[in-house]
Amino acid sequence: MTESRVVFVDTTPYIYGLEHNDQYYDRVKAFFADSKNQMVTSAITVEEYCIVPYRNKETGLINNFKRFLADTETRMISIDTDIRHC
């Protein structure tokens, strides 16, 4: 595929990538490195990712996640019944 594409990224790929999951890290890394992907996510994903690090006071994981979202220019979208316009 040569066209750019908008891809909604849910919580699991962030966990696998940022926490270096042995089984999936290489695949997730390649996905995020693909410059054709314009990534979008939601506040729900942010909450899901951050809940355990907040509970465990692992601020480094939270900071890495927020920095990663900014570095990859991930766009935040609203989750509602009219999501087709993202």
HTML snippet that shows the backbone in 3Dmol.js (N, CA, C, O; Angstrom):
<script src="https://3Dmol.org/build/3Dmol-min.js"></script>
<div id="view" style="width:600px;height:400px;position:relative"></div>
<script>
const pdb = `
ATOM      1  N   MET A   1       0.853  -1.173   0.000  1.00  0.00           N
ATOM      2  CA  MET A   1       0.000   0.000   0.000  1.00  0.00           C
ATOM      3  C   MET A   1       0.898   1.234   0.000  1.00  0.00           C
ATOM      4  O   MET A   1       1.806   1.337   0.824  1.00  0.00           O
ATOM      5  N   THR A   2       0.657   2.151  -0.898  1.00  0.00           N
ATOM      6  CA  THR A   2       1.499   3.327  -0.994  1.00  0.00           C
ATOM      7  C   THR A   2       0.825   4.586  -0.490  1.00  0.00           C
ATOM      8  O   THR A   2       1.496   5.596  -0.279  1.00  0.00           O
ATOM      9  N   GLU A   3      -0.481   4.552  -0.291  1.00  0.00           N
ATOM     10  CA  GLU A   3      -1.196   5.729   0.186  1.00  0.00           C
ATOM     11  C   GLU A   3      -1.064   5.841   1.702  1.00  0.00           C
ATOM     12  O   GLU A   3      -0.895   4.842   2.401  1.00  0.00           O
ATOM     13  N   SER A   4      -1.144   7.077   2.195  1.00  0.00           N
ATOM     14  CA  SER A   4      -1.159   7.216   3.641  1.00  0.00           C
ATOM     15  C   SER A   4      -2.519   6.783   4.150  1.00  0.00           C
ATOM     16  O   SER A   4      -3.506   6.812   3.414  1.00  0.00           O
ATOM     17  N   ARG A   5      -2.567   6.388   5.390  1.00  0.00           N
ATOM     18  CA  ARG A   5      -3.814   5.903   5.949  1.00  0.00           C
ATOM     19  C   ARG A   5      -3.936   6.340   7.400  1.00  0.00           C
ATOM     20  O   ARG A   5      -2.943   6.488   8.111  1.00  0.00           O
ATOM     21  N   VAL A   6      -5.176   6.540   7.819  1.00  0.00           N
ATOM     22  CA  VAL A   6      -5.473   6.891   9.199  1.00  0.00           C
ATOM     23  C   VAL A   6      -5.792   5.593   9.925  1.00  0.00           C
ATOM     24  O   VAL A   6      -6.643   4.817   9.491  1.00  0.00           O
ATOM     25  N   VAL A   7      -5.098   5.367  11.037  1.00  0.00           N
ATOM     26  CA  VAL A   7      -5.252   4.133  11.785  1.00  0.00           C
ATOM     27  C   VAL A   7      -5.561   4.469  13.238  1.00  0.00           C
ATOM     28  O   VAL A   7      -4.812   5.195  13.891  1.00  0.00           O
ATOM     29  N   PHE A   8      -6.677   3.929  13.739  1.00  0.00           N
ATOM     30  CA  PHE A   8      -6.978   4.095  15.161  1.00  0.00           C
ATOM     31  C   PHE A   8      -6.150   3.082  15.936  1.00  0.00           C
ATOM     32  O   PHE A   8      -6.172   1.887  15.643  1.00  0.00           O
ATOM     33  N   VAL A   9      -5.422   3.575  16.928  1.00  0.00           N
ATOM     34  CA  VAL A   9      -4.578   2.707  17.744  1.00  0.00           C
ATOM     35  C   VAL A   9      -5.190   2.613  19.135  1.00  0.00           C
ATOM     36  O   VAL A   9      -5.353   3.618  19.827  1.00  0.00           O
ATOM     37  N   ASP A  10      -5.521   1.400  19.530  1.00  0.00           N
ATOM     38  CA  ASP A  10      -6.055   1.158  20.858  1.00  0.00           C
ATOM     39  C   ASP A  10      -4.900   0.923  21.834  1.00  0.00           C
ATOM     40  O   ASP A  10      -3.740   1.101  21.463  1.00  0.00           O
ATOM     41  N   THR A  11      -5.184   0.544  23.020  1.00  0.00           N
ATOM     42  CA  THR A  11      -4.212   0.492  24.108  1.00  0.00           C
ATOM     43  C   THR A  11      -3.109  -0.551  23.930  1.00  0.00           C
ATOM     44  O   THR A  11      -1.945  -0.257  24.199  1.00  0.00           O
ATOM     45  N   THR A  12      -3.440  -1.732  23.493  1.00  0.00           N
ATOM     46  CA  THR A  12      -2.490  -2.846  23.480  1.00  0.00           C
ATOM     47  C   THR A  12      -1.206  -2.576  22.689  1.00  0.00           C
ATOM     48  O   THR A  12      -0.128  -2.885  23.196  1.00  0.00           O
ATOM     49  N   PRO A  13      -1.263  -2.016  21.474  1.00  0.00           N
ATOM     50  CA  PRO A  13       0.007  -1.756  20.774  1.00  0.00           C
ATOM     51  C   PRO A  13       0.935  -0.803  21.545  1.00  0.00           C
ATOM     52  O   PRO A  13       2.156  -0.950  21.494  1.00  0.00           O
ATOM     53  N   TYR A  14       0.361   0.160  22.246  1.00  0.00           N
ATOM     54  CA  TYR A  14       1.203   1.048  23.052  1.00  0.00           C
ATOM     55  C   TYR A  14       1.881   0.278  24.181  1.00  0.00           C
ATOM     56  O   TYR A  14       3.068   0.469  24.445  1.00  0.00           O
ATOM     57  N   ILE A  15       1.131  -0.583  24.839  1.00  0.00           N
ATOM     58  CA  ILE A  15       1.710  -1.388  25.916  1.00  0.00           C
ATOM     59  C   ILE A  15       2.823  -2.274  25.364  1.00  0.00           C
ATOM     60  O   ILE A  15       3.924  -2.299  25.915  1.00  0.00           O
ATOM     61  N   TYR A  16       2.546  -2.997  24.288  1.00  0.00           N
ATOM     62  CA  TYR A  16       3.547  -3.905  23.709  1.00  0.00           C
ATOM     63  C   TYR A  16       4.796  -3.155  23.255  1.00  0.00           C
ATOM     64  O   TYR A  16       5.913  -3.642  23.431  1.00  0.00           O
ATOM     65  N   GLY A  17       4.612  -1.988  22.679  1.00  0.00           N
ATOM     66  CA  GLY A  17       5.758  -1.235  22.184  1.00  0.00           C
ATOM     67  C   GLY A  17       6.548  -0.549  23.272  1.00  0.00           C
ATOM     68  O   GLY A  17       7.768  -0.693  23.343  1.00  0.00           O
ATOM     69  N   LEU A  18       5.864   0.197  24.120  1.00  0.00           N
ATOM     70  CA  LEU A  18       6.562   0.994  25.121  1.00  0.00           C
ATOM     71  C   LEU A  18       7.117   0.160  26.270  1.00  0.00           C
ATOM     72  O   LEU A  18       8.064   0.570  26.942  1.00  0.00           O
ATOM     73  N   GLU A  19       6.529  -1.004  26.490  1.00  0.00           N
ATOM     74  CA  GLU A  19       7.014  -1.858  27.567  1.00  0.00           C
ATOM     75  C   GLU A  19       7.808  -3.054  27.022  1.00  0.00           C
ATOM     76  O   GLU A  19       8.098  -4.003  27.750  1.00  0.00           O
ATOM     77  N   HIS A  20       8.152  -2.992  25.733  1.00  0.00           N
ATOM     78  CA  HIS A  20       9.026  -3.970  25.066  1.00  0.00           C
ATOM     79  C   HIS A  20       8.585  -5.421  25.288  1.00  0.00           C
ATOM     80  O   HIS A  20       9.363  -6.250  25.760  1.00  0.00           O
ATOM     81  N   ASN A  21       7.356  -5.709  24.949  1.00  0.00           N
ATOM     82  CA  ASN A  21       6.833  -7.070  25.032  1.00  0.00           C
ATOM     83  C   ASN A  21       7.664  -8.000  24.149  1.00  0.00           C
ATOM     84  O   ASN A  21       7.851  -7.727  22.963  1.00  0.00           O
ATOM     85  N   ASP A  22       8.156  -9.083  24.716  1.00  0.00           N
ATOM     86  CA  ASP A  22       9.049  -9.998  23.989  1.00  0.00           C
ATOM     87  C   ASP A  22       8.420 -10.567  22.720  1.00  0.00           C
ATOM     88  O   ASP A  22       9.100 -10.711  21.704  1.00  0.00           O
ATOM     89  N   GLN A  23       7.153 -10.885  22.769  1.00  0.00           N
ATOM     90  CA  GLN A  23       6.501 -11.548  21.644  1.00  0.00           C
ATOM     91  C   GLN A  23       6.116 -10.585  20.516  1.00  0.00           C
ATOM     92  O   GLN A  23       6.195 -10.951  19.344  1.00  0.00           O
ATOM     93  N   TYR A  24       5.705  -9.373  20.853  1.00  0.00           N
ATOM     94  CA  TYR A  24       5.137  -8.485  19.838  1.00  0.00           C
ATOM     95  C   TYR A  24       5.931  -7.204  19.557  1.00  0.00           C
ATOM     96  O   TYR A  24       5.576  -6.447  18.653  1.00  0.00           O
ATOM     97  N   TYR A  25       6.982  -6.957  20.306  1.00  0.00           N
ATOM     98  CA  TYR A  25       7.696  -5.681  20.185  1.00  0.00           C
ATOM     99  C   TYR A  25       8.146  -5.374  18.758  1.00  0.00           C
ATOM    100  O   TYR A  25       7.930  -4.261  18.279  1.00  0.00           O
ATOM    101  N   ASP A  26       8.759  -6.323  18.076  1.00  0.00           N
ATOM    102  CA  ASP A  26       9.281  -6.054  16.721  1.00  0.00           C
ATOM    103  C   ASP A  26       8.165  -5.671  15.750  1.00  0.00           C
ATOM    104  O   ASP A  26       8.337  -4.771  14.929  1.00  0.00           O
ATOM    105  N   ARG A  27       7.031  -6.349  15.842  1.00  0.00           N
ATOM    106  CA  ARG A  27       5.907  -6.031  14.950  1.00  0.00           C
ATOM    107  C   ARG A  27       5.319  -4.655  15.259  1.00  0.00           C
ATOM    108  O   ARG A  27       5.010  -3.885  14.350  1.00  0.00           O
ATOM    109  N   VAL A  28       5.171  -4.360  16.534  1.00  0.00           N
ATOM    110  CA  VAL A  28       4.609  -3.069  16.930  1.00  0.00           C
ATOM    111  C   VAL A  28       5.568  -1.943  16.550  1.00  0.00           C
ATOM    112  O   VAL A  28       5.141  -0.890  16.076  1.00  0.00           O
ATOM    113  N   LYS A  29       6.854  -2.167  16.758  1.00  0.00           N
ATOM    114  CA  LYS A  29       7.860  -1.160  16.390  1.00  0.00           C
ATOM    115  C   LYS A  29       7.787  -0.854  14.897  1.00  0.00           C
ATOM    116  O   LYS A  29       7.839   0.310  14.498  1.00  0.00           O
ATOM    117  N   ALA A  30       7.665  -1.896  14.069  1.00  0.00           N
ATOM    118  CA  ALA A  30       7.566  -1.699  12.618  1.00  0.00           C
ATOM    119  C   ALA A  30       6.294  -0.935  12.252  1.00  0.00           C
ATOM    120  O   ALA A  30       6.313  -0.080  11.366  1.00  0.00           O
ATOM    121  N   PHE A  31       5.200  -1.242  12.928  1.00  0.00           N
ATOM    122  CA  PHE A  31       3.951  -0.534  12.664  1.00  0.00           C
ATOM    123  C   PHE A  31       4.089   0.951  12.960  1.00  0.00           C
ATOM    124  O   PHE A  31       3.713   1.786  12.137  1.00  0.00           O
ATOM    125  N   PHE A  32       4.626   1.286  14.127  1.00  0.00           N
ATOM    126  CA  PHE A  32       4.768   2.689  14.496  1.00  0.00           C
ATOM    127  C   PHE A  32       5.801   3.407  13.630  1.00  0.00           C
ATOM    128  O   PHE A  32       5.709   4.619  13.438  1.00  0.00           O
ATOM    129  N   ALA A  33       6.776   2.680  13.112  1.00  0.00           N
ATOM    130  CA  ALA A  33       7.798   3.291  12.257  1.00  0.00           C
ATOM    131  C   ALA A  33       7.307   3.546  10.840  1.00  0.00           C
ATOM    132  O   ALA A  33       7.948   4.283  10.091  1.00  0.00           O
ATOM    133  N   ASP A  34       6.192   2.957  10.463  1.00  0.00           N
ATOM    134  CA  ASP A  34       5.656   3.113   9.105  1.00  0.00           C
ATOM    135  C   ASP A  34       5.130   4.537   8.933  1.00  0.00           C
ATOM    136  O   ASP A  34       4.094   4.890   9.496  1.00  0.00           O
ATOM    137  N   SER A  35       5.833   5.342   8.165  1.00  0.00           N
ATOM    138  CA  SER A  35       5.477   6.747   8.007  1.00  0.00           C
ATOM    139  C   SER A  35       4.162   6.946   7.266  1.00  0.00           C
ATOM    140  O   SER A  35       3.636   8.058   7.231  1.00  0.00           O
ATOM    141  N   LYS A  36       3.626   5.885   6.677  1.00  0.00           N
ATOM    142  CA  LYS A  36       2.346   6.000   5.971  1.00  0.00           C
ATOM    143  C   LYS A  36       1.162   6.027   6.935  1.00  0.00           C
ATOM    144  O   LYS A  36       0.054   6.403   6.552  1.00  0.00           O
ATOM    145  N   ASN A  37       1.395   5.632   8.176  1.00  0.00           N
ATOM    146  CA  ASN A  37       0.314   5.579   9.150  1.00  0.00           C
ATOM    147  C   ASN A  37       0.152   6.912   9.874  1.00  0.00           C
ATOM    148  O   ASN A  37       1.075   7.365  10.551  1.00  0.00           O
ATOM    149  N   GLN A  38      -1.021   7.548   9.736  1.00  0.00           N
ATOM    150  CA  GLN A  38      -1.374   8.694  10.572  1.00  0.00           C
ATOM    151  C   GLN A  38      -2.194   8.109  11.717  1.00  0.00           C
ATOM    152  O   GLN A  38      -3.318   7.652  11.511  1.00  0.00           O
ATOM    153  N   MET A  39      -1.636   8.125  12.908  1.00  0.00           N
ATOM    154  CA  MET A  39      -2.286   7.473  14.030  1.00  0.00           C
ATOM    155  C   MET A  39      -3.228   8.405  14.764  1.00  0.00           C
ATOM    156  O   MET A  39      -2.953   9.588  14.960  1.00  0.00           O
ATOM    157  N   VAL A  40      -4.350   7.826  15.161  1.00  0.00           N
ATOM    158  CA  VAL A  40      -5.309   8.516  16.016  1.00  0.00           C
ATOM    159  C   VAL A  40      -5.614   7.594  17.184  1.00  0.00           C
ATOM    160  O   VAL A  40      -5.538   6.370  17.072  1.00  0.00           O
ATOM    161  N   THR A  41      -5.957   8.200  18.293  1.00  0.00           N
ATOM    162  CA  THR A  41      -6.359   7.449  19.477  1.00  0.00           C
ATOM    163  C   THR A  41      -7.347   8.308  20.238  1.00  0.00           C
ATOM    164  O   THR A  41      -7.745   9.370  19.761  1.00  0.00           O
ATOM    165  N   SER A  42      -7.748   7.856  21.419  1.00  0.00           N
ATOM    166  CA  SER A  42      -8.753   8.589  22.182  1.00  0.00           C
ATOM    167  C   SER A  42      -8.335   8.717  23.636  1.00  0.00           C
ATOM    168  O   SER A  42      -7.380   8.082  24.084  1.00  0.00           O
ATOM    169  N   ALA A  43      -9.063   9.545  24.360  1.00  0.00           N
ATOM    170  CA  ALA A  43      -8.822   9.700  25.794  1.00  0.00           C
ATOM    171  C   ALA A  43      -9.036   8.383  26.526  1.00  0.00           C
ATOM    172  O   ALA A  43      -8.422   8.139  27.564  1.00  0.00           O
ATOM    173  N   ILE A  44      -9.905   7.536  25.990  1.00  0.00           N
ATOM    174  CA  ILE A  44     -10.133   6.223  26.602  1.00  0.00           C
ATOM    175  C   ILE A  44      -8.844   5.410  26.574  1.00  0.00           C
ATOM    176  O   ILE A  44      -8.490   4.770  27.564  1.00  0.00           O
ATOM    177  N   THR A  45      -8.141   5.434  25.443  1.00  0.00           N
ATOM    178  CA  THR A  45      -6.870   4.724  25.330  1.00  0.00           C
ATOM    179  C   THR A  45      -5.851   5.269  26.319  1.00  0.00           C
ATOM    180  O   THR A  45      -5.132   4.505  26.964  1.00  0.00           O
ATOM    181  N   VAL A  46      -5.790   6.589  26.437  1.00  0.00           N
ATOM    182  CA  VAL A  46      -4.852   7.205  27.375  1.00  0.00           C
ATOM    183  C   VAL A  46      -5.156   6.755  28.801  1.00  0.00           C
ATOM    184  O   VAL A  46      -4.246   6.391  29.546  1.00  0.00           O
ATOM    185  N   GLU A  47      -6.418   6.777  29.177  1.00  0.00           N
ATOM    186  CA  GLU A  47      -6.815   6.341  30.522  1.00  0.00           C
ATOM    187  C   GLU A  47      -6.468   4.874  30.742  1.00  0.00           C
ATOM    188  O   GLU A  47      -5.945   4.509  31.795  1.00  0.00           O
ATOM    189  N   GLU A  48      -6.757   4.035  29.757  1.00  0.00           N
ATOM    190  CA  GLU A  48      -6.465   2.608  29.892  1.00  0.00           C
ATOM    191  C   GLU A  48      -4.966   2.352  30.039  1.00  0.00           C
ATOM    192  O   GLU A  48      -4.544   1.521  30.843  1.00  0.00           O
ATOM    193  N   TYR A  49      -4.173   3.074  29.256  1.00  0.00           N
ATOM    194  CA  TYR A  49      -2.729   2.876  29.348  1.00  0.00           C
ATOM    195  C   TYR A  49      -2.193   3.351  30.698  1.00  0.00           C
ATOM    196  O   TYR A  49      -1.358   2.680  31.304  1.00  0.00           O
ATOM    197  N   CYS A  50      -2.662   4.488  31.163  1.00  0.00           N
ATOM    198  CA  CYS A  50      -2.069   5.137  32.335  1.00  0.00           C
ATOM    199  C   CYS A  50      -2.550   4.593  33.681  1.00  0.00           C
ATOM    200  O   CYS A  50      -1.905   4.851  34.698  1.00  0.00           O
ATOM    201  N   ILE A  51      -3.641   3.862  33.723  1.00  0.00           N
ATOM    202  CA  ILE A  51      -4.212   3.468  35.011  1.00  0.00           C
ATOM    203  C   ILE A  51      -3.248   2.648  35.867  1.00  0.00           C
ATOM    204  O   ILE A  51      -3.113   2.919  37.060  1.00  0.00           O
ATOM    205  N   VAL A  52      -2.584   1.665  35.293  1.00  0.00           N
ATOM    206  CA  VAL A  52      -1.661   0.835  36.085  1.00  0.00           C
ATOM    207  C   VAL A  52      -0.411   1.624  36.478  1.00  0.00           C
ATOM    208  O   VAL A  52      -0.020   1.574  37.644  1.00  0.00           O
ATOM    209  N   PRO A  53       0.235   2.349  35.560  1.00  0.00           N
ATOM    210  CA  PRO A  53       1.385   3.147  35.990  1.00  0.00           C
ATOM    211  C   PRO A  53       1.034   4.193  37.067  1.00  0.00           C
ATOM    212  O   PRO A  53       1.829   4.433  37.976  1.00  0.00           O
ATOM    213  N   TYR A  54      -0.150   4.810  36.965  1.00  0.00           N
ATOM    214  CA  TYR A  54      -0.554   5.745  38.020  1.00  0.00           C
ATOM    215  C   TYR A  54      -0.684   5.015  39.354  1.00  0.00           C
ATOM    216  O   TYR A  54      -0.200   5.482  40.385  1.00  0.00           O
ATOM    217  N   ARG A  55      -1.338   3.874  39.312  1.00  0.00           N
ATOM    218  CA  ARG A  55      -1.540   3.093  40.543  1.00  0.00           C
ATOM    219  C   ARG A  55      -0.207   2.674  41.151  1.00  0.00           C
ATOM    220  O   ARG A  55      -0.052   2.674  42.372  1.00  0.00           O
ATOM    221  N   ASN A  56       0.756   2.315  40.303  1.00  0.00           N
ATOM    222  CA  ASN A  56       2.063   1.849  40.773  1.00  0.00           C
ATOM    223  C   ASN A  56       3.102   2.958  40.890  1.00  0.00           C
ATOM    224  O   ASN A  56       4.273   2.703  41.175  1.00  0.00           O
ATOM    225  N   LYS A  57       2.654   4.196  40.666  1.00  0.00           N
ATOM    226  CA  LYS A  57       3.551   5.364  40.745  1.00  0.00           C
ATOM    227  C   LYS A  57       4.758   5.240  39.811  1.00  0.00           C
ATOM    228  O   LYS A  57       5.878   5.610  40.164  1.00  0.00           O
ATOM    229  N   GLU A  58       4.500   4.706  38.603  1.00  0.00           N
ATOM    230  CA  GLU A  58       5.546   4.567  37.587  1.00  0.00           C
ATOM    231  C   GLU A  58       5.439   5.737  36.610  1.00  0.00           C
ATOM    232  O   GLU A  58       4.990   5.584  35.475  1.00  0.00           O
ATOM    233  N   THR A  59       5.860   6.894  37.080  1.00  0.00           N
ATOM    234  CA  THR A  59       5.718   8.101  36.272  1.00  0.00           C
ATOM    235  C   THR A  59       6.551   8.050  34.997  1.00  0.00           C
ATOM    236  O   THR A  59       6.216   8.713  34.014  1.00  0.00           O
ATOM    237  N   GLY A  60       7.618   7.284  35.000  1.00  0.00           N
ATOM    238  CA  GLY A  60       8.434   7.153  33.791  1.00  0.00           C
ATOM    239  C   GLY A  60       7.638   6.568  32.634  1.00  0.00           C
ATOM    240  O   GLY A  60       7.756   7.037  31.502  1.00  0.00           O
ATOM    241  N   LEU A  61       6.827   5.546  32.905  1.00  0.00           N
ATOM    242  CA  LEU A  61       5.994   4.955  31.852  1.00  0.00           C
ATOM    243  C   LEU A  61       4.978   5.968  31.327  1.00  0.00           C
ATOM    244  O   LEU A  61       4.729   6.041  30.124  1.00  0.00           O
ATOM    245  N   ILE A  62       4.405   6.736  32.224  1.00  0.00           N
ATOM    246  CA  ILE A  62       3.417   7.740  31.823  1.00  0.00           C
ATOM    247  C   ILE A  62       4.089   8.806  30.973  1.00  0.00           C
ATOM    248  O   ILE A  62       3.562   9.188  29.928  1.00  0.00           O
ATOM    249  N   ASN A  63       5.236   9.286  31.404  1.00  0.00           N
ATOM    250  CA  ASN A  63       5.954  10.312  30.647  1.00  0.00           C
ATOM    251  C   ASN A  63       6.395   9.791  29.275  1.00  0.00           C
ATOM    252  O   ASN A  63       6.309  10.517  28.284  1.00  0.00           O
ATOM    253  N   ASN A  64       6.865   8.542  29.210  1.00  0.00           N
ATOM    254  CA  ASN A  64       7.250   7.951  27.925  1.00  0.00           C
ATOM    255  C   ASN A  64       6.060   7.863  26.983  1.00  0.00           C
ATOM    256  O   ASN A  64       6.184   8.140  25.790  1.00  0.00           O
ATOM    257  N   PHE A  65       4.916   7.479  27.515  1.00  0.00           N
ATOM    258  CA  PHE A  65       3.704   7.363  26.713  1.00  0.00           C
ATOM    259  C   PHE A  65       3.300   8.718  26.147  1.00  0.00           C
ATOM    260  O   PHE A  65       3.033   8.836  24.951  1.00  0.00           O
ATOM    261  N   LYS A  66       3.254   9.735  26.993  1.00  0.00           N
ATOM    262  CA  LYS A  66       2.865  11.074  26.531  1.00  0.00           C
ATOM    263  C   LYS A  66       3.860  11.620  25.505  1.00  0.00           C
ATOM    264  O   LYS A  66       3.465  12.250  24.524  1.00  0.00           O
ATOM    265  N   ARG A  67       5.139  11.377  25.737  1.00  0.00           N
ATOM    266  CA  ARG A  67       6.167  11.830  24.792  1.00  0.00           C
ATOM    267  C   ARG A  67       6.027  11.090  23.462  1.00  0.00           C
ATOM    268  O   ARG A  67       6.183  11.687  22.397  1.00  0.00           O
ATOM    269  N   PHE A  68       5.735   9.803  23.526  1.00  0.00           N
ATOM    270  CA  PHE A  68       5.554   9.007  22.312  1.00  0.00           C
ATOM    271  C   PHE A  68       4.371   9.516  21.501  1.00  0.00           C
ATOM    272  O   PHE A  68       4.461   9.626  20.278  1.00  0.00           O
ATOM    273  N   LEU A  69       3.264   9.826  22.166  1.00  0.00           N
ATOM    274  CA  LEU A  69       2.099  10.376  21.456  1.00  0.00           C
ATOM    275  C   LEU A  69       2.472  11.673  20.745  1.00  0.00           C
ATOM    276  O   LEU A  69       2.086  11.885  19.596  1.00  0.00           O
ATOM    277  N   ALA A  70       3.213  12.531  21.417  1.00  0.00           N
ATOM    278  CA  ALA A  70       3.626  13.803  20.819  1.00  0.00           C
ATOM    279  C   ALA A  70       4.612  13.575  19.671  1.00  0.00           C
ATOM    280  O   ALA A  70       4.475  14.180  18.608  1.00  0.00           O
ATOM    281  N   ASP A  71       5.590  12.717  19.879  1.00  0.00           N
ATOM    282  CA  ASP A  71       6.617  12.466  18.861  1.00  0.00           C
ATOM    283  C   ASP A  71       6.040  11.861  17.587  1.00  0.00           C
ATOM    284  O   ASP A  71       6.519  12.146  16.490  1.00  0.00           O
ATOM    285  N   THR A  72       5.017  11.029  17.727  1.00  0.00           N
ATOM    286  CA  THR A  72       4.411  10.386  16.564  1.00  0.00           C
ATOM    287  C   THR A  72       3.242  11.197  16.002  1.00  0.00           C
ATOM    288  O   THR A  72       2.557  10.767  15.073  1.00  0.00           O
ATOM    289  N   GLU A  73       3.031  12.371  16.582  1.00  0.00           N
ATOM    290  CA  GLU A  73       1.953  13.267  16.155  1.00  0.00           C
ATOM    291  C   GLU A  73       0.610  12.536  16.111  1.00  0.00           C
ATOM    292  O   GLU A  73      -0.187  12.711  15.189  1.00  0.00           O
ATOM    293  N   THR A  74       0.387  11.718  17.132  1.00  0.00           N
ATOM    294  CA  THR A  74      -0.869  10.992  17.247  1.00  0.00           C
ATOM    295  C   THR A  74      -1.982  11.979  17.566  1.00  0.00           C
ATOM    296  O   THR A  74      -1.871  12.788  18.487  1.00  0.00           O
ATOM    297  N   ARG A  75      -3.037  11.897  16.802  1.00  0.00           N
ATOM    298  CA  ARG A  75      -4.167  12.806  16.958  1.00  0.00           C
ATOM    299  C   ARG A  75      -5.196  12.181  17.904  1.00  0.00           C
ATOM    300  O   ARG A  75      -5.492  10.990  17.812  1.00  0.00           O
ATOM    301  N   MET A  76      -5.731  12.989  18.804  1.00  0.00           N
ATOM    302  CA  MET A  76      -6.778  12.535  19.727  1.00  0.00           C
ATOM    303  C   MET A  76      -8.128  12.822  19.095  1.00  0.00           C
ATOM    304  O   MET A  76      -8.375  13.920  18.597  1.00  0.00           O
ATOM    305  N   ILE A  77      -9.002  11.817  19.121  1.00  0.00           N
ATOM    306  CA  ILE A  77     -10.340  12.000  18.585  1.00  0.00           C
ATOM    307  C   ILE A  77     -11.373  11.694  19.655  1.00  0.00           C
ATOM    308  O   ILE A  77     -11.096  10.998  20.632  1.00  0.00           O
ATOM    309  N   SER A  78     -12.563  12.227  19.451  1.00  0.00           N
ATOM    310  CA  SER A  78     -13.672  11.949  20.348  1.00  0.00           C
ATOM    311  C   SER A  78     -14.312  10.631  19.954  1.00  0.00           C
ATOM    312  O   SER A  78     -14.462  10.315  18.773  1.00  0.00           O
ATOM    313  N   ILE A  79     -14.678   9.885  20.957  1.00  0.00           N
ATOM    314  CA  ILE A  79     -15.400   8.649  20.724  1.00  0.00           C
ATOM    315  C   ILE A  79     -16.869   8.924  20.982  1.00  0.00           C
ATOM    316  O   ILE A  79     -17.287   9.165  22.114  1.00  0.00           O
ATOM    317  N   ASP A  80     -17.634   8.884  19.918  1.00  0.00           N
ATOM    318  CA  ASP A  80     -19.082   9.090  20.033  1.00  0.00           C
ATOM    319  C   ASP A  80     -19.767   8.319  18.918  1.00  0.00           C
ATOM    320  O   ASP A  80     -19.119   7.569  18.189  1.00  0.00           O
ATOM    321  N   THR A  81     -21.033   8.495  18.788  1.00  0.00           N
ATOM    322  CA  THR A  81     -21.771   7.735  17.775  1.00  0.00           C
ATOM    323  C   THR A  81     -21.486   8.213  16.363  1.00  0.00           C
ATOM    324  O   THR A  81     -21.878   7.543  15.407  1.00  0.00           O
ATOM    325  N   ASP A  82     -20.825   9.337  16.197  1.00  0.00           N
ATOM    326  CA  ASP A  82     -20.555   9.887  14.876  1.00  0.00           C
ATOM    327  C   ASP A  82     -19.052   9.846  14.554  1.00  0.00           C
ATOM    328  O   ASP A  82     -18.496  10.820  14.046  1.00  0.00           O
ATOM    329  N   ILE A  83     -18.415   8.732  14.847  1.00  0.00           N
ATOM    330  CA  ILE A  83     -16.964   8.609  14.704  1.00  0.00           C
ATOM    331  C   ILE A  83     -16.512   8.535  13.242  1.00  0.00           C
ATOM    332  O   ILE A  83     -15.318   8.658  12.968  1.00  0.00           O
ATOM    333  N   ARG A  84     -17.406   8.343  12.331  1.00  0.00           N
ATOM    334  CA  ARG A  84     -17.023   8.185  10.919  1.00  0.00           C
ATOM    335  C   ARG A  84     -16.311   9.410  10.363  1.00  0.00           C
ATOM    336  O   ARG A  84     -15.702   9.314   9.298  1.00  0.00           O
ATOM    337  N   HIS A  85     -16.360  10.549  11.031  1.00  0.00           N
ATOM    338  CA  HIS A  85     -15.747  11.791  10.526  1.00  0.00           C
ATOM    339  C   HIS A  85     -14.327  12.008  11.014  1.00  0.00           C
ATOM    340  O   HIS A  85     -13.809  13.116  10.874  1.00  0.00           O
ATOM    341  N   CYS A  86     -13.680  11.014  11.573  1.00  0.00           N
ATOM    342  CA  CYS A  86     -12.316  11.216  12.073  1.00  0.00           C
ATOM    343  C   CYS A  86     -11.374  11.250  10.909  1.00  0.00           C
ATOM    344  O   CYS A  86     -10.168  11.411  11.096  1.00  0.00           O
TER     345      CYS A  86
END
`;
const viewer = $3Dmol.createViewer("view");
viewer.addModel(pdb, "pdb");
viewer.setStyle({}, {cartoon: {color: "spectrum"}});
viewer.zoomTo();
viewer.render();
</script>
